[in-house]
Amino acid sequence: MALELRMNLFRSIVLIAIMVGLSVVPVLSHNFVTDIFNSPQIQENLKNNPLGREGFNAIFSNYTFYSYAEWYGGNYNLLSIIAAIVISFPIFAREKERKTIYLISGRRTRWEIFSSKVISGYILTAITVVTGGLFYYLFSRIMGFSLNLNMVLIWTLRVTAGSLLFFQIGAYTSMIFSGQVKPILLDIAIYAGLITAGVFKQTKFLDFLEYMTGQDVLTNQSIGITFLILLMISLVIFALQYLHFRNSEL
């Protein structure tokens, strides 16, 4: 597992740097955007906006709500899924593409190969996502903004659970292809498909993005059963993937 962590460490470091860099933007721009919003011209134009002045006032006057709208319910969610896909797509496909999987299989059991790759990916994905969630909170406090820590922890845990699910999906697609291009394209297609499914009432239950950063956190301040649902689905895919890997020809 240590070798797998080292092989993917640079990728994770780059993703963390991107996550941290982008998390700074909404914090630094809060006062600037608020001043623009409060200008007479903007206030006049908001009269006919469906959200209205009250809606926008609620966003900008409440920093916790602003943080959800601008980070935890938006870019943070998207970046975490991208990080999961980027970390997962090469873990098996790279070995098949380079034919090194045959060398590995001669020295280790199927379980050792599988667990070291997938669990190390879990670790790197979780570290990347948790860093993005907590850094935003710490930087906000440094800049003098008050932010509800309990809600930050809930958002971070739920997004991490969702990211691990997308990592697990990516690990599976990586295993069934011998090249690195097809897995990432399929991962993107799955992500787009889930977003599309979430639009329709009949398939709304597939809206995993809502499970990750639902608005219910703003009202209930509870991690909810969705956190467990995301983890359970990941575990089921983990088990199915291992059975597939154990019984397949390399």
C-alpha positions in Angstrom: 0.0 0.0 0.0 2.9 2.4 0.7 4.1 2.0 -2.9 0.6 2.8 -4.2 0.4 5.9 -2.0 3.8 7.1 -3.3 2.8 6.5 -6.9 -0.3 8.6 -6.6 1.0 11.1 -4.1 2.0 13.8 -6.7 -1.5 13.6 -8.3 -3.1 14.1 -4.9 -0.8 17.0 -4.0 -1.7 18.8 -7.2 -5.4 18.3 -6.6 -5.1 19.5 -3.0 -3.3 22.6 -4.3 -6.1 23.3 -6.8 -8.7 22.7 -4.1 -7.1 25.0 -1.6 -6.4 27.7 -4.2 -10.0 27.8 -5.4 -11.4 27.7 -1.9 -9.7 31.1 -1.2 -11.6 32.8 -4.0 -15.1 33.0 -2.5 -13.7 34.0 0.9 -11.6 36.9 -0.6 -14.4 38.0 -2.9 -17.2 38.0 -0.3 -16.9 41.7 0.7 -16.3 42.8 -2.9 -19.3 40.9 -4.2 -21.5 42.2 -1.3 -20.6 45.8 -2.1 -21.5 45.3 -5.7 -24.7 43.6 -4.7 -25.7 46.5 -2.4 -25.2 49.1 -5.1 -28.4 51.0 -6.0 -28.2 49.9 -9.6 -28.1 46.2 -8.7 -30.8 46.6 -6.1 -33.0 48.2 -8.7 -32.4 45.4 -11.2 -33.3 42.8 -8.6 -36.9 44.0 -8.4 -38.0 41.6 -11.2 -35.6 38.8 -10.3 -37.5 35.6 -9.2 -35.2 35.2 -6.2 -35.7 38.9 -5.2 -33.9 41.2 -3.0 -34.7 39.2 0.1 -33.3 36.0 -1.4 -30.0 37.6 -2.3 -29.8 39.5 1.0 -30.1 36.1 2.8 -27.2 34.8 0.7 -24.8 37.6 1.3 -25.8 38.6 4.8 -25.5 35.1 6.3 -21.9 33.9 5.7 -22.8 30.3 6.4 -25.5 30.4 3.7 -23.1 32.2 1.4 -20.4 29.5 2.0 -22.9 26.8 1.1 -24.0 28.7 -2.1 -20.5 29.6 -3.2 -18.4 26.7 -2.0 -19.8 23.7 -0.1 -22.8 23.3 -2.3 -21.0 24.3 -5.5 -17.4 24.2 -6.5 -16.2 22.1 -3.6 -18.7 19.4 -4.6 -17.6 19.4 -8.2 -13.9 19.6 -7.5 -14.2 16.6 -5.0 -15.8 14.5 -7.7 -13.2 15.5 -10.2 -10.5 14.6 -7.7 -12.0 11.2 -7.1 -12.1 10.5 -10.9 -8.6 11.7 -11.5 -7.2 9.5 -8.6 -9.2 6.4 -9.6 -9.0 6.1 -13.4 -5.4 5.0 -13.7 -5.0 2.6 -10.7 -5.7 -0.6 -12.6 -5.7 0.5 -16.2 -2.2 1.9 -15.9 -0.8 -1.5 -14.8 -2.6 -3.3 -17.7 -1.5 -0.7 -20.2 2.1 -1.1 -19.1 1.8 -4.9 -18.7 3.2 -4.6 -15.1 0.1 -6.2 -13.7 1.6 -9.6 -14.6 4.7 -8.9 -12.6 2.7 -7.8 -9.6 0.4 -10.8 -9.7 3.3 -13.2 -9.5 4.4 -11.8 -6.2 1.2 -10.9 -4.4 -2.3 -12.4 -4.0 -5.3 -11.0 -5.7 -6.6 -9.5 -2.4 -3.2 -7.9 -1.7 -3.2 -6.3 -5.1 -6.8 -5.2 -5.0 -6.9 -3.9 -1.4 -3.6 -1.9 -1.7 -4.8 -0.1 -4.8 -8.3 0.6 -3.7 -7.7 1.5 -0.1 -4.7 3.7 -0.9 -7.0 5.5 -3.3 -9.6 5.9 -0.6 -7.0 7.5 1.6 -5.8 10.0 -1.0 -9.3 10.9 -2.0 -10.4 11.4 1.5 -7.3 13.5 2.4 -7.8 15.7 -0.7 -11.6 16.3 -0.1 -11.3 16.8 3.7 -8.5 19.3 3.1 -10.7 21.4 0.8 -13.6 21.4 3.3 -11.5 22.3 6.4 -9.2 24.8 4.7 -12.1 26.9 3.6 -13.3 27.0 7.2 -9.9 27.9 8.6 -9.2 30.6 6.0 -12.7 32.1 6.6 -11.9 32.4 10.3 -8.5 33.9 9.6 -10.3 36.5 7.4 -12.7 37.3 10.3 -15.8 35.5 9.0 -18.0 33.5 11.4 -18.9 30.1 10.0 -20.7 27.2 11.7 -18.2 24.5 12.4 -20.8 21.8 12.9 -22.3 22.4 9.4 -18.8 22.5 7.9 -18.0 19.1 9.3 -21.3 17.7 8.1 -20.8 19.1 4.6 -17.2 17.8 4.5 -18.2 14.3 5.7 -21.0 14.0 3.2 -19.0 15.3 0.3 -16.1 12.9 1.3 -18.6 10.0 1.4 -19.9 10.9 -2.1 -16.3 11.3 -3.4 -15.4 7.9 -2.2 -18.4 6.5 -4.0 -17.2 8.2 -7.3 -13.7 6.9 -6.6 -15.1 3.4 -6.2 -17.0 3.7 -9.5 -13.8 5.0 -11.1 -11.8 2.1 -9.7 -14.2 -0.4 -11.2 -14.1 1.2 -14.7 -10.3 1.3 -14.4 -10.2 -2.4 -13.8 -12.3 -3.4 -16.8 -10.3 -1.5 -19.4 -6.7 -2.0 -20.4 -6.1 1.7 -21.4 -6.4 4.8 -19.4 -8.5 6.9 -21.8 -11.7 4.7 -21.8 -12.1 4.7 -17.9 -12.0 8.5 -17.5 -14.4 8.9 -20.4 -16.8 6.4 -18.9 -16.5 8.1 -15.5 -17.4 11.4 -17.0 -20.3 9.8 -18.8 -21.6 8.3 -15.5 -21.3 11.6 -13.7 -23.2 13.4 -16.5 -25.8 10.6 -16.5 -26.4 10.9 -12.7 -26.8 14.7 -13.0 -29.3 14.2 -15.8 -31.2 11.5 -13.8 -31.5 13.9 -10.9 -33.5 16.3 -13.0 -36.4 13.9 -13.5 -38.9 13.0 -10.8 -38.8 9.3 -11.6 -35.0 9.0 -11.3 -34.5 11.7 -8.6 -33.2 9.0 -6.2 -30.1 8.8 -8.4 -29.2 12.5 -7.6 -26.1 11.6 -5.6 -25.0 15.3 -5.7 -28.0 16.1 -3.5 -27.0 13.3 -1.1 -23.6 14.9 -0.9 -24.5 18.5 -0.2 -28.2 18.7 0.3 -29.9 21.8 1.5 -31.3 19.9 4.5 -28.0 20.5 6.3 -28.9 24.2 6.4 -32.2 23.5 8.2 -31.6 20.3 10.2 -27.8 20.5 10.8 -27.8 16.8 10.8 -25.5 14.4 8.8 -28.6 12.4 7.8 -29.0 8.9 6.5 -27.7 9.9 3.1 -24.1 9.7 4.5 -24.7 6.1 5.4 -26.3 5.4 2.0 -23.3 6.7 0.1 -20.9 4.6 2.2 -23.1 1.5 1.9 -23.2 1.8 -1.9 -19.4 2.2 -2.0 -19.0 -1.0 0.1 -21.3 -2.9 -2.2 -19.4 -1.9 -5.3 -16.1 -2.6 -3.5 -17.3 -6.2 -2.8 -18.6 -6.7 -6.3 -15.4 -5.3 -7.8 -13.2 -7.6 -5.7 -15.2 -10.7 -6.7 -14.8 -9.6 -10.3 -11.1 -9.0 -9.9 -10.5 -12.3 -8.1 -12.3 -14.4 -10.7 -11.1 -12.6 -13.9 -8.1 -13.2 -16.0 -5.4 -10.6 -15.9 
